[in-house]
Amino acid sequence: MADQPEDGLHLIVIGAGLAGLAAALSTKLANPSHKVTILETVKELQEVGAGIQVTPNGTRLLAAWGLADILRSQASIPTSLSVQRYDGTKLLAHEPNFQESMMQRYGHGFWDLHRGDLQRAMANRCLSLGATLQLNSRATSVDFDTATVTLSDGRVVEGDVVLLTDGLWSTIRSQFVGKPTPAILTGDLAYRITLSLDDLSGPDAEFLTEFVKTPRVNFWVGPNTHAVGYSISAYTIYNLVFLCPDDLPLEVTKQEGDLNEMRELFKDWDPLLQKFLGQLKTGVHKWKLMWLESLPKWANEEGTFYMAGDCCHPMLPYLAQGANSSLEDGAVLGHLLGKVNKKDQNGRKEQLKRVAEIYQKLRMERGRQIQLETFKQRDDFHMEDGEQQEKRDELMMSQLGKELKGAFPSRWTCPEIQPFLYGYDAYKEAERAYQENPF
Ligand SMILES: Cc1cc2nc3c(=O)[nH]c(=O)nc-3n(C[C@H](O)[C@H](O)[C@H](O)COP(=O)(O)OP(=O)(O)OC[C@H]3O[C@@H](n4cnc5c(N)ncnc54)[C@H](O)[C@@H]3O)c2cc1C
């Protein structure tokens, strides 16, 4: 077998997004004798997207990967989380000591980061651990049995294991499943905005600067739409996302948004949001939100091919779990691949089969459950004004200042859903599953 390190596996990762980088660095950390090659289509890692909320199930992994110190200095760490009516007239939920609660409940924080900072830190960590990152390398096909990847320029990369992390618009996913697996419309889109403190001007600048420097997560919920705002980049940038019905043409997935159109759409929303929108000169992006029905499998039986991240479980960003669950995928897979160490080919074959079994058992059901929760969050946040919405508001407001018990419409603080999301320890789960039946 070409390109095989003497004592380890050769893992080829297709896509240097957060899922691919997580798996790459977790594999190298688990077993430095494994060789890891990351193939990435772009010529340069770009700062696609803007803010990303890394919840305790994710920051727990950043700590395990030795990234907590560098990223803490680039993060904005919110001290409260609030949900209000869209027009700012009613506070529906408020967790004042949010960060303390996170630390108490989960032992790890809730950080708001610039995606570029996170991706860069993870890529650098991969390189420092000895993984190879090959940019300008677009995979076009995979031989799933032999773990061989063919690139658009004709190059062929041979390995022992291939991990597909090529994102929502994956082309290779369908090759593996053996039938078309198009991403499905959710019916919603995101307007994504970032505002740097340096760009604030006019009479509102001082007030807005203070607001951005005071870290908190804010939600505004209205009919068919909600908005979320938080600071990133060490409290120097405000990240604002409006999530509303999709009016983009079917074939358009991303588009520069029209500022006037947006201001008109949200003219009745909280005056605070008007102040932010009033500062914008350019830079509104409209982003179609897609998802995918359950795939029959995320790995082949032989354990030579795996999928992780958005290519197998894209979801609505309404619980900020797309990237966090992609980090979990990477941690679990890396931990299990780290155990594959037999030099003899038969031993290795058996071990890889077991990795595929455990990986799918741990990750597929959880991925599905999180996807479904994001739709439930939409139902609860996007209620039309009327009786049901009034009931929701009453229920939420009746809990203000109290310790929440039982199901709560905002899953961000719901005592039933929050522990399921944030309490997940990917390494513990992977090790427990391995110990139940070691290979
Ligand atoms: C508006 C919005 C807000 C969000 N906010 C959050 C949040 O706060 N928290 C959170 O956890 N998640 C959030 N998400 C979700 C999160 O962004 C994704 O789930 C996550 O980035 C998926 O990572 P990935 O690595 O699977 O895919 P991607 O980030 O899409 O990476 C795929 C990579 O593969 C490369 N690639 C593609 N095809 C090939 C090929 N053929 N060969 C080689 N390389 C290839 C691409 O160039 C890319 O670098 C949000 C999403 C949206 C839309």
The ligand as a Gaussian input file, in Angstrom:
#p B3LYP/6-31G(d) Opt

LIG

0 1
 C      -25.914000      31.643000       9.460000
 C      -25.189000      30.489000      10.081000
 C      -24.750000      30.598000      11.387000
 C      -24.114000      29.528000      12.019000
 N      -23.732000      29.641000      13.308000
 C      -23.207000      28.580000      13.954000
 C      -22.828000      28.663000      15.313000
 O      -22.949000      29.719000      15.950000
 N      -22.334000      27.541000      15.932000
 C      -22.207000      26.358000      15.257000
 O      -21.777000      25.348000      15.858000
 N      -22.512000      26.255000      13.943000
 C      -23.000000      27.321000      13.280000
 N      -23.310000      27.218000      11.968000
 C      -23.079000      25.948000      11.275000
 C      -21.617000      25.742000      10.913000
 O      -21.166000      26.852000      10.178000
 C      -21.411000      24.480000      10.084000
 O      -22.150000      23.421000      10.635000
 C      -19.942000      24.061000      10.051000
 O      -19.139000      25.116000       9.605000
 C      -19.749000      22.845000       9.164000
 O      -18.384000      22.556000       9.019000
 P      -17.880000      21.512000       7.931000
 O      -16.432000      21.403000       8.135000
 O      -18.704000      20.286000       7.989000
 O      -18.235000      22.166000       6.530000
 P      -17.650000      23.463000       5.815000
 O      -17.345000      24.524000       6.777000
 O      -18.596000      23.772000       4.703000
 O      -16.254000      22.984000       5.214000
 C      -16.163000      22.174000       4.066000
 C      -14.769000      22.383000       3.472000
 O      -14.571000      21.443000       2.428000
 C      -14.000000      22.103000       1.316000
 N      -14.382000      21.303000       0.134000
 C      -15.598000      21.219000      -0.439000
 N      -15.578000      20.353000      -1.463000
 C      -14.306000      19.880000      -1.535000
 C      -13.656000      18.959000      -2.392000
 N      -14.331000      18.337000      -3.369000
 N      -12.331000      18.697000      -2.216000
 C      -11.642000      19.321000      -1.203000
 N      -12.210000      20.222000      -0.361000
 C      -13.531000      20.486000      -0.526000
 C      -14.594000      23.493000       1.360000
 O      -13.827000      24.411000       0.633000
 C      -14.590000      23.762000       2.865000
 O      -13.376000      24.310000       3.283000
 C      -23.902000      28.309000      11.308000
 C      -24.293000      28.214000       9.975000
 C      -24.918000      29.286000       9.366000
 C      -25.354000      29.149000       7.918000

